[in-house]
Amino acid sequence: MNSAEQTVTWLITLGVLESPKKTISDPEAFLQ
């Protein structure tokens, strides 16, 4: 995992923790 992927994962994790009712419909497509 490179730094960019790690940052994106970190941001997604924060988003999920801050907004547990919100979900990302397709995280794999988002990463691409």
C-alpha positions, 0 to 999 in steps of 0.5 A: 500500500503506497502513501496515497492509498494509505491516505485515502483509506485513512480518510475513508475510515475517519468518514465512517467513524464520524458519520456511521450512518453514511456508507460509501456505495463502491469504495473500490471504484472510488479508489480507482 
